[in-house]
Amino acid sequence: MPEYKRKKIHTSRRRPKSVKVQKQNTNASSRPAKQIKRDITQDSSIRVVKGKKGERRTKFCVFSASIAAIILIFILLSTLLPVGLIESSKNLFLSFGSGSFPADISGAQTIDCVPKSNYYYVLTDTSVMAYSNGGKKIFSSVHGFLSPVIATSQTRAIVFDQGKNTAIIYNLSGVVDTVNSKNEIITADIAKDGQYALVTKSDSYASSVTVYNKSGKSIYNIKFAKDIVNHIDIASSGKKIAVSTVSAESGKFVSSIRVYEFNSADPAFKLDLNQDIVYDIENTGSGFFVTTHNKLRYIKWSKYAVNEFDAGGEIVSMRYSGSGTMAVYNKTNDKSDNSIVLFSNSGKKISEFEIKEAINDIRFLRGRVYSIGDSSVSIYDKQGKILRSDSCAFGGVKISVVGSNAVCVITDNEIQKTVIEKGD
C-alpha cells in the first residue's frame, strides 16, 4: 500500500477531542442559574432536616426531664403529705380564710378543743366542728353520740362513741368514713398517714386492738384475754403502736406499757408499772410520754430508752404541740395551786414553774404558755414570767392560740377572739 494511504496512528497521550473534561470552577457566577438554585435548595434541605431532628431531640429531653421532676416531686409530696396530695391540698385550702366573731357553735356543752397549726376542732355534746384561726367555720357535722371522744392527727380526726359501736373519721372537708364495729369501742387513735386503731371488748376477750389503713382495711390485730387496753398511740412511722393495759392480780389492779411492731404478735417492748395506772399516752414524734398518777415517763420509739420524772403532785393534764409537751399537776389537790412542767419533744425537761390561779384550759405554743381561768387569760414565757394578762368574762372552758397575743376563747355556745393587751 502506498505510503500516503496508510492510516496514521496517534501515539500521543492527549485525549481525543470527543472527550471533554471541564475543570471545576468554584466561581458560582460561571455556573448556570438553575444549577446554582438546585444546589442551594439541596444543601438547605439537608440543614433543615438536621435542625428538625435536633429540635425534636431537645424537646424529648426536656419532656423526659420534666416528667422525671414531676415524679420526684410527687414522691416527695407523698412522703411529706401521707394522706395524698389532693386531700392535703384541700385541707390547706379550706384552712385559710376568716369569719366574724362571736362564732356560734352547735350543742349545749363543749367537751373538747384540739388546736392544729392554723385551725382547730371543737367537739360538743351534739356536733364536731372545725374553725380556722381567723374564725371561719370550715365544717360542722352532727355526730349523734352519747359519750363522744375525739382523737386527732396532723391530717385527720376520729370521733367515737365510747361504750358503743360507731366511729366517724373526718378531714377538713367533712366525713371521710363511718366505722361500725361488731364490738364495744373502748378507745381509739389516728395517725398522720390516715391509719387508725380501735380498741374493743367482747364476751370472748377482755380487749382487742385492730389497726386499719386509711382505706379501712385491717392490717394488724392483737387480742388480750385478761388485760384491758385503756390507752393507745400509733407511732409517727405508722409501723408501731404503744398500748397501756390494766388487769387484776391478787385483788389489785396492775398496769403495764407494751409496744407492738406490726410484723409481730409479741411485744417488742414491755414495761411493768405495778399499781401505777396509766392516765394518758402522748406521742411526740421521736418518742411518747406515759402519764400516771404522779409520774411521767418518756420512752423512745427506736431503742425504747426510758426517762422517768416525779411530778410531785397529781397530774391533771398533758398538752402536746410542736413547741414541746406540757404537764400540769396540782400539789395540794387545789385548783389554784398548779405546777407547770415543760419538756422538749425529745423528752428533755425545759423548766418548771407555778401558776397560783385556777386553770380551765392551758396551751404551750411557740415558746409561750397560754392559760385561761374563771375570769382572766394570761401569757407566760418558758420560765414562768408573766408577759401579758387581761380579764376574760366570757365563761371560757377551752382556748386555742391564734396569734402571739391572741386566743380564741370557747364557751358552751360561742367562740370569741381575745387579744391580751396588758403586759410589760
Secondary structure as UniProt FT lines:
FT   HELIX           3..5
FT   TURN            17..18
FT   HELIX           28..30
FT   HELIX           33..80
FT   TURN            82..83
FT   HELIX           85..95
FT   STRAND          103..104
FT   STRAND          110..115
FT   STRAND          119..124
FT   STRAND          127..132
FT   STRAND          137..142
FT   STRAND          148..152
FT   STRAND          157..161
FT   TURN            162..163
FT   STRAND          166..171
FT   TURN            172..173
FT   STRAND          174..180
FT   STRAND          184..190
FT   TURN            192..193
FT   STRAND          196..201
FT   STRAND          207..212
FT   TURN            214..215
FT   STRAND          218..224
FT   STRAND          228..234
FT   TURN            236..237
FT   STRAND          240..249
FT   TURN            250..251
FT   STRAND          252..261
FT   TURN            262..263
FT   STRAND          269..274
FT   STRAND          280..283
FT   STRAND          287..291
FT   STRAND          295..300
FT   TURN            301..303
FT   STRAND          306..310
FT   STRAND          314..321
FT   TURN            322..323
FT   STRAND          324..330
FT   TURN            335..336
FT   STRAND          338..343
FT   TURN            345..346
FT   STRAND          349..355
FT   STRAND          361..365
FT   TURN            366..367
FT   STRAND          368..372
FT   STRAND          376..380
FT   TURN            382..383
FT   STRAND          386..391
FT   STRAND          398..403
FT   TURN            404..405
FT   STRAND          406..410
FT   STRAND          414..419
//
